């Protein structure tokens, strides 16, 4: 169960709030006077999510930042560094109960979501034999289902001018042996984001898929905690989170569908379009051994 303020949950129950996905809730939201502006960032306790929170704080895009991750203490530390009032929403996005809690909180407060960044996610190095079933299921649940659930929870509270950044990866552009599930989840995020962008065009909501290559975050440490943790060697050309987030925000402002954030990622995007997968996989198989 997520640990968001019990007072908010009590308010929601006392008001008999309908589920956020219902027509009743969506209609009532569209008809009310605009509430406070909020920006929602998942995975905000570290890495890209934390950096998105910092840069959105500097841009003053909201009256309040909602920082979502599992680690309450880490979220509180991030919130303490920000000038914009911030709320730590401790939640596991692979939990249906926690997603329902976030929906209830949104329904109770009826905010205007000006910005949504889905940065929560992780990967593992290894082949099909060395990555555990539990890790595979968790990757799919967090990287795909958690992202979609958070997007669908926030969308009824977004209006024209709203912005969404979905953190995918350059791994979305080509199949990657020894990172096969992670790359597949990011391909899902890319395709989902592009289709959603089309659906939201007339609503005036801008959606961008962020597809960087390696980033200097805690990703590598987690990725190596598997039986095949050494299947991928050096992470060449790793960028800082500051660089990636700055370029992602600029690309979203420019209404780009995809933010590559580096020449390497842009090259992989082109390669994925014109080079057969058997060749790209052979090239990756050689590169990962370095």
Buried (B, 14 or more C-beta within 10 A) or exposed (E): EBBBEEEBBEBBEEEEBBEBEEEEBBEBBEEEEEBEBBBBBBBBBBBBBBBBBBBBBEEEBBBBBBBBBBBBEBBBBBBEEBEBEBBBBBBBBBBEEBBBBBBBBBBBBBBBBBBBBBBBBBBBBBBEEBBEEEBBEBBBBBBBBBBBBBBBBBBBBBBEEBBBBBBBBBBBBBBBBBBBBBBBBBBBBBEBBBEBBEEBEEEEBBBBBBBBBBBBBEBBEBBBEBBBBEBBEEBEEBBEBEBBBBBBBEBBEEEBBBBBBBEBBBBBBEBBEEEEEEEBBEEBEEEBEE
